[in-house]
Amino acid sequence: MDIIINPTNACNFCCEFCSASDMPKGRITVEDTIKLLEPYKNDLGEVIINGGDPLMMDPEYYFSLLEWIESVNEYSWISLTTNLLDFYKNPDKWKDLFRNKRIGVITSFQYGDKRRYKTSTGFRVFDEYLFRKIEDKFYEYIGYHVGFIYVVDKDNDSWLYIKHACELAKELDTRVRLNKVCISGKSNEYYPLYKLYEIYIKIIESGYAEYEMNIEQLYDFFKYNKFSCNLSPQCCENITAINPDKSITTCSFTAGDINKLGRKDYDIKENPINRYTLQSRYSYIKPNCLSCDNYFLCNRCHIVVKEVRDNHDEKIYCEQMKTITPKLKELVLKVGDEINGRE
C-alpha cells in the first residue's frame, strides 16, 4: 500500500493547475499522521508527501515520521514532491533530511505565467533562471540534480516541452515526468490524455525517451503488463491519501472533486466502503471499453475517465486512442529495449 500524505495545504507558490487550493486548510501533526498510518504499517510501501508544499512543514516532522517508518518497515521510504524554494533559501535547514538514503525528492518546473511564487511584494513568475539556480543549489548540497515534473497544457504543448523539459533534463543529467494538466485547483482546462500520448511519441522520435519517466512506466505496461499507480484502474485499492484535516481518501488528486461532491462521501476513515465510490462511478469511459484491448491504457485513472465524460469527449477520445496506441506501443517497446540493453 502506497500512502500519500498532504500534511498542509500551505504553499509559497500559486500554481494555476494545482489542487492545493481545494484542500482543507491546516497542518496535521506527526502524532496524528502516525496514528492514521498505523493500520497500514505491515503493508507500507512508498510514502508520498505532497501538499501544499512539503517544505512548509518543519524538518522535524519528517525526521519523526522517518523514525517511525524505519521502526515498522525496513523497505519503506519517503518521497517529497516540492518546489524546493525553501531549500534554496535555507539549504542548511534541509540538507540532512535530503541526504538520508530513505528520502527521495522530485521538484517541478512549469514554463510560463501559470506558475508563480510569492514574495513580500507580490507574485513573480517562476522562470528557468530561478529553476536552474535551485537545481545548482541542490547539486551543491545534496550531490545530484533532482528530477522534475512538467505539466503539459494547451499553452506549452507545441514543442515547448522539448526545449523546457527534455533538453533541460538532458543538460542537467536528470529526468523529467511530463504529466497532463487536470481539472483541479484554479484550472478548468480539459486536456485529453491522447494528446499527452502524442507528445510521448514525439519525444521518442526526437531521441529524448531516456530522459522522460512516464515512458519507462509505459514500457513496463506494454512489456510486462505491470501497472503503476497512474496506469491502474484498481488504484483505489493500492493507494490512500491522508489530508490536513485528518480525513483519509482514495487519492490526493481528487481533492477538488471531493470538495465539490462532498468530502464525507470519499472519507474511507469514516466509512471504508467509500474506497470504491470513485472506482465504481468512473471505472470506464463507455461500456464498450470493457471488451477493448486498450481498456487499461484508456481508462488508466478514474479522474481521466471523469474528465472525458464531463467534456463529452467519448467518441473522439476512443478514435484517437485506437489510432495512437499501435505506434505508441511499437516505439515504447523499441526504445525501452534499446535503453535497457545499454544499461
C-alpha positions in Angstrom: 0.0 0.0 0.0 1.4 3.4 -1.0 0.3 6.3 1.1 0.0 10.0 0.0 0.3 12.4 2.8 -0.8 16.0 2.4 0.5 17.4 5.7 -0.6 21.0 4.8 -2.3 23.0 2.1 0.1 25.9 2.7 2.4 26.8 -0.2 4.8 29.6 -1.2 3.7 29.2 -4.8 0.4 29.9 -6.6 0.2 27.4 -9.5 -3.0 27.6 -11.5 -3.0 23.9 -12.2 -2.6 22.7 -8.6 -5.4 21.3 -6.5 -4.0 22.5 -3.2 -6.4 25.5 -3.1 -9.2 23.0 -2.8 -7.7 21.1 0.0 -8.8 21.6 3.6 -6.7 24.2 5.4 -4.4 23.5 8.2 -1.5 21.2 9.2 -1.5 17.7 10.5 0.7 16.8 13.5 3.2 14.0 13.2 1.4 12.3 16.1 -1.9 12.3 14.2 -0.1 11.2 11.0 1.5 8.2 12.6 -1.8 7.3 14.3 -3.5 7.3 10.8 -0.6 5.3 9.3 -0.7 2.6 12.0 -3.2 0.3 10.3 -1.1 0.2 7.1 2.3 -0.4 8.7 2.6 -4.1 7.7 1.9 -3.3 4.0 3.5 0.1 3.8 5.3 0.9 0.6 6.2 4.4 -0.7 5.1 7.3 1.5 4.5 10.2 -0.9 4.5 13.7 0.5 2.5 16.3 -1.4 0.6 19.3 -0.3 0.6 22.4 -0.4 4.4 22.3 -0.4 6.0 19.8 2.0 8.7 22.3 2.9 6.1 24.4 4.6 6.3 21.9 7.4 9.3 21.8 9.9 12.1 19.3 9.0 11.4 17.6 12.4 8.0 16.5 11.1 9.8 14.3 8.5 12.6 13.1 10.9 10.0 11.9 13.3 7.9 10.3 10.6 11.0 8.7 9.1 12.0 7.3 12.6 8.6 5.7 12.9 8.7 4.2 9.3 12.1 2.8 9.9 10.9 1.1 13.1 7.9 -0.7 11.4 9.1 -1.4 7.8 12.6 -1.8 6.6 11.6 -1.4 2.9 9.5 1.8 3.0 10.8 5.2 2.0 9.6 8.8 1.8 9.2 10.7 -1.5 8.7 14.5 -1.4 7.2 16.5 -4.2 8.3 20.1 -3.6 9.1 23.3 -5.4 12.3 23.5 -3.3 12.1 27.2 -2.8 12.5 27.0 0.9 15.5 24.7 0.4 17.0 27.2 -2.0 16.7 29.9 0.7 17.7 27.7 3.6 19.8 24.8 2.4 21.3 24.1 5.8 17.8 23.6 7.2 17.0 20.7 4.8 20.4 19.2 3.8 20.5 16.5 6.5 17.0 15.3 5.6 17.6 15.2 1.9 20.9 13.3 2.3 19.0 10.5 4.1 19.0 7.3 1.9 15.3 6.8 2.6 14.3 10.2 1.3 13.6 10.9 -2.4 12.9 14.3 -3.8 11.2 15.4 -7.0 10.5 19.0 -7.9 8.7 20.7 -10.8 9.2 23.3 -13.5 6.4 25.0 -15.4 7.3 27.4 -18.2 5.1 30.4 -18.4 2.9 32.5 -16.1 0.8 29.7 -14.7 3.4 29.0 -12.1 4.1 31.9 -9.7 5.8 32.2 -6.4 5.0 34.6 -3.6 7.3 37.4 -2.5 7.0 40.2 0.0 6.0 42.5 -2.8 3.5 40.2 -4.5 4.0 37.4 -7.1 6.8 36.6 -9.5 6.8 34.1 -12.4 8.9 31.1 -11.6 11.3 31.2 -14.6 14.0 28.9 -15.9 16.7 31.1 -14.4 15.4 30.5 -10.9 14.8 26.8 -11.6 18.5 26.4 -12.6 19.7 28.2 -9.5 17.6 25.8 -7.3 18.9 22.8 -9.2 22.5 24.0 -8.8 22.0 24.6 -5.1 20.6 21.1 -4.7 23.6 19.7 -6.5 26.0 21.7 -4.3 24.5 20.5 -1.1 23.0 17.0 -1.9 25.2 15.9 -4.8 22.8 15.3 -7.7 20.4 17.2 -9.9 16.9 16.4 -8.8 14.3 15.1 -11.3 11.3 17.3 -12.0 7.6 17.2 -13.1 6.5 19.3 -16.1 2.8 19.9 -16.5 1.6 19.9 -20.1 -1.3 22.1 -21.2 -2.6 23.7 -24.4 -0.2 26.7 -24.0 3.0 24.7 -23.9 2.3 21.6 -26.0 3.6 22.9 -29.3 7.2 21.6 -28.9 7.9 23.9 -25.9 8.1 20.8 -23.7 11.1 19.6 -25.7 13.1 22.8 -25.0 11.9 23.5 -21.5 11.7 19.9 -20.2 13.5 17.2 -22.2 16.5 19.3 -23.2 16.7 20.7 -19.7 16.6 17.2 -18.2 19.4 16.1 -20.6 21.6 19.1 -19.8 21.2 18.5 -16.0 21.7 14.8 -16.4 18.4 14.1 -14.7 14.8 13.0 -15.8 11.5 14.8 -16.3 8.0 13.4 -15.8 5.5 15.1 -18.3 2.0 15.0 -16.8 -1.1 16.4 -18.4 -2.9 19.2 -16.7 -6.1 18.1 -14.8 -9.2 19.9 -13.9 -8.3 21.0 -10.4 -7.5 24.0 -8.3 -7.9 27.1 -10.4 -7.7 25.3 -13.7 -10.8 24.2 -15.6 -8.9 23.2 -18.7 -9.6 19.8 -20.2 -6.5 18.3 -21.8 -7.1 14.9 -23.3 -4.8 12.0 -22.4 -4.4 11.1 -26.1 -2.6 14.5 -26.6 -0.1 13.5 -24.0 0.5 10.2 -25.7 1.1 12.0 -28.9 3.7 14.0 -27.1 5.4 10.9 -25.8 5.6 9.7 -29.5 7.3 13.0 -30.5 9.7 12.7 -27.5 10.8 9.2 -28.6 11.2 10.2 -32.2 13.3 13.2 -31.1 15.7 11.0 -29.1 14.8 12.1 -25.6 13.0 8.9 -24.3 15.6 8.1 -21.7 15.0 11.4 -20.0 11.2 11.1 -19.6 10.0 9.0 -16.6 6.5 8.1 -17.8 7.8 6.4 -20.9 9.6 3.9 -18.7 6.2 3.2 -17.0 4.6 2.7 -20.3 7.4 0.3 -21.2 6.7 -1.8 -18.1 3.0 -1.7 -19.0 3.4 -2.9 -22.6 6.3 -5.3 -22.0 5.3 -6.9 -18.7 1.7 -5.9 -18.1 3.0 -4.2 -15.0 0.8 -1.4 -13.7 2.0 1.8 -12.0 -0.4 4.0 -10.0 -1.4 6.1 -13.0 -1.9 3.0 -15.2 -4.1 1.1 -12.9 -7.9 1.4 -12.7 -7.7 -0.6 -9.4 -5.6 2.2 -7.9 -8.2 2.8 -5.2 -7.2 -0.5 -3.6 -3.5 0.3 -3.7 -3.1 3.9 -2.7 -4.6 6.1 0.1 -4.3 9.8 0.9 -4.1 11.4 4.3 -5.2 15.1 4.3 -4.5 18.1 6.5 -7.9 17.7 8.2 -7.1 14.0 9.1 -9.6 12.7 6.5 -8.4 9.6 4.6 -9.4 9.5 0.9 -8.6 7.4 -2.1 -6.2 9.8 -3.9 -5.0 13.4 -3.3 -5.6 14.3 -7.0 -9.3 14.0 -6.3 -9.2 16.9 -3.8 -11.2 19.4 -6.0 -13.9 16.8 -6.8 -14.2 15.6 -3.3 -14.9 19.2 -2.0 -17.5 19.7 -4.7 -19.2 16.3 -4.3 -18.9 16.1 -0.5 -15.7 15.0 1.3 -17.6 12.7 3.6 -18.6 10.6 0.6 -15.0 9.8 0.0 -13.6 9.6 3.5 -12.7 6.0 4.0 -11.7 6.5 7.6 -15.3 7.1 8.4 -16.7 4.5 6.0 -14.3 2.0 4.4 -16.7 1.2 1.6 -16.1 4.8 0.2 -12.8 3.5 -1.1 -14.7 2.1 -4.0 -17.1 5.1 -4.6 -14.9 6.7 -7.3 -13.8 3.4 -8.7 -17.4 2.2 -9.2 -18.7 5.5 -10.6 -15.9 6.1 -13.1 -14.5 2.7 -13.9 -14.8 3.1 -17.7 -15.4 5.8 -20.3 -18.2 3.8 -22.1 -19.4 0.2 -21.8 -17.5 -0.9 -24.9 -14.3 -0.2 -23.1 -14.7 -3.4 -21.1 -14.1 -5.6 -24.2 -11.4 -3.4 -25.7 -7.7 -4.3 -25.7 -7.0 -0.7 -24.8 -9.1 -0.8 -21.7 -6.3 -0.4 -19.2 -4.5 2.3 -21.2 -7.5 4.4 -21.9 -9.2 4.1 -18.5 -5.9 4.4 -16.6 -7.3 6.8 -14.0 -10.8 7.5 -12.6 -10.2 11.2 -12.8 -9.2 10.9 -16.5 -12.5 8.9 -17.1 -14.5 11.6 -15.3 -12.9 14.4 -17.3 -13.6 12.6 -20.6 -17.3 12.0 -19.6 -17.8 15.5 -18.3 -16.5 17.0 -21.5 -18.5 14.6 -23.7 -15.3 13.5 -25.5 -16.0 9.8 -25.5 -16.2 9.3 -29.3 -13.1 11.4 -30.3 -11.2 10.0 -27.3 -11.9 6.4 -28.4 -11.0 7.1 -32.0 -7.7 8.9 -31.2 -6.6 6.3 -28.7 -7.2 3.4 -31.2 -5.2 5.4 -33.8 -2.3 6.3 -31.4 -1.8 3.1 -29.4 -0.2 0.8 -32.1 2.5 3.4 -32.9 3.0 4.3 -29.2 3.4 0.7 -28.2 5.9 0.0 -31.1 8.0 2.9 -30.2 7.9 2.5 -26.5 8.9 -1.2 -26.7 11.7 -0.5 -29.2 13.3 2.4 -27.3 12.8 0.6 -24.0 14.6 -2.5 -25.2 17.4 -0.3 -26.5 17.8 1.7 -23.3 17.7 -1.4 -21.1 20.2 -3.1 -23.4 22.6 -0.2 -22.9 22.2 -0.4 -19.2 
